[in-house]
Amino acid sequence: MKLRFDRSLGWQLGLGFTLLAGISAIAVGVYLFHARQHLGANYTALVADVVRPQLHTTLLRSTLNEFREQPQDNQLIERFDNLLWRIPRHIEGVTFGLSQSRLAPGSYESYLNRLNSVKERLPDIKQALDEVASGEPPDQLIQQGLTIENDMAQAYSKLSHLLHSEAAKQRIVMDRLAVGIAILILVILLLAGGLMLALIRLHHQHKKVLKLSLMDELTGLGNRRYMLNVTELLFEQSQRSGLPLSMALLDLDHFKRVNDNFGHPAGDQVLRAFADALCDEVRKADIVARLGGEEFCVLMPETNAEGALEVVERIRKRVAGLSHQELGVPTAVTVSLGLATADNHDTSFDHLYGRADQALYEAKTSGRNRVVVD
Ligand SMILES: Nc1nc2c(ncn2[C@@H]2O[C@H](COP(=O)(O)OP(=O)(O)OP(=O)(O)O)[C@@H](O)[C@H]2O)c(=O)[nH]1
């Protein structure tokens, strides 16, 4: 039940985080789609394109003012001529920059129209300048010059304002995007962390269940499945290496009486005391398992018949000598044992098991509390 709960919790966590990551990704995607106008637009270069002619507009005004005082100054005429040459180039530069930008044409068209009308009036101003150079008074030049200066100043100022506000919007978009992506990354990290945690928990649960499936809960020994898992391997190793493998089957005598006389819990206590005694008497390399009920098994790798007989006799005596206190019941218990050692005739583990079982049967039928070697 617990495992099912943990597994569904793991799935729920994973699903929840995946949904969250998906929604965050969609939100960032939708935002990107709507904000694409602002992404990648280089407003800095455009602002520079507009600021430069704004400076020239100021220069144009100051030059016109100087004309009032020194209309025939050649340097002044040359500077003005140079400005007249630059103005259309700036207008063309700004027009090109805006056409390449992601700005909606409707937002800047009226300012460009105003600049283009300035461009159209430049030949007249050039003619007025030539007249001033040939000695005419500068009044007309100043009047026409101030008109275009005013038009340019207004158009460039509006454009500058437009570009600054678009750049500010771009900054907001980028900031929001950065926050969105940070949240997305956080959710993905949480998702990965949550999934890892769920996997680790599942792995622990799996190991626990696996252990429980191979363990006898009452005695803490391996169960029949554990014994079968291990012994097939031990048997094959023994067959390959030629080293002996001995197997003892043990069955408590008249155990039913213990249950009948002292109750089932007392019987359980006896089984536990018996398992402890068994483990005390065998080596670490030996395998001890409870096969079911009051039947146990000891597998002794690299132990010949003689050595195994010594061990099982020791076990038998130890069990018979268990005190009432150790057993938890006011009676003695004994055990019958059947012993077999693998030889060339044992083609499978089942064969060896069959021999040990037969020996145990003989130990039971010939009076119990004894070892019979097959
Ligand atoms: N307390 C307890 N008793 C168990 C457990 N498993 C099996 N038993 C009991 O063990 C008894 C085995 O009885 P039998 O198969 O007749 O064997 P026995 O009385 O030991 O007689 P022999 O084996 O012929 O000497 C039964 O009463 C089962 O109920 C257990 O986990 N706990």
The ligand as a Gaussian input file, in Angstrom:
#p B3LYP/6-31G(d) Opt

LIG

0 1
 N        4.482000     -20.673000      16.236000
 C        4.609000     -20.996000      14.960000
 N        4.272000     -22.205000      14.538000
 C        4.397000     -22.551000      13.262000
 C        4.893000     -21.637000      12.331000
 N        4.931000     -22.250000      11.127000
 C        4.456000     -23.500000      11.304000
 N        4.150000     -23.700000      12.615000
 C        3.623000     -24.873000      13.246000
 O        4.585000     -25.906000      13.254000
 C        3.874000     -27.123000      13.448000
 C        4.504000     -28.198000      12.584000
 O        3.821000     -29.387000      12.912000
 P        4.132000     -30.742000      12.222000
 O        4.311000     -30.525000      10.722000
 O        3.070000     -31.702000      12.619000
 O        5.506000     -31.206000      12.755000
 P        6.005000     -31.443000      14.223000
 O        4.919000     -31.248000      15.213000
 O        7.229000     -30.647000      14.434000
 O        6.345000     -32.963000      14.141000
 P        7.615000     -33.607000      13.477000
 O        8.142000     -32.642000      12.467000
 O        7.124000     -34.853000      12.873000
 O        8.589000     -33.861000      14.571000
 C        2.430000     -26.849000      13.099000
 O        1.667000     -26.867000      14.289000
 C        2.437000     -25.451000      12.526000
 O        1.268000     -24.729000      12.869000
 C        5.234000     -20.350000      12.800000
 O        5.659000     -19.460000      12.056000
 N        5.068000     -20.072000      14.100000

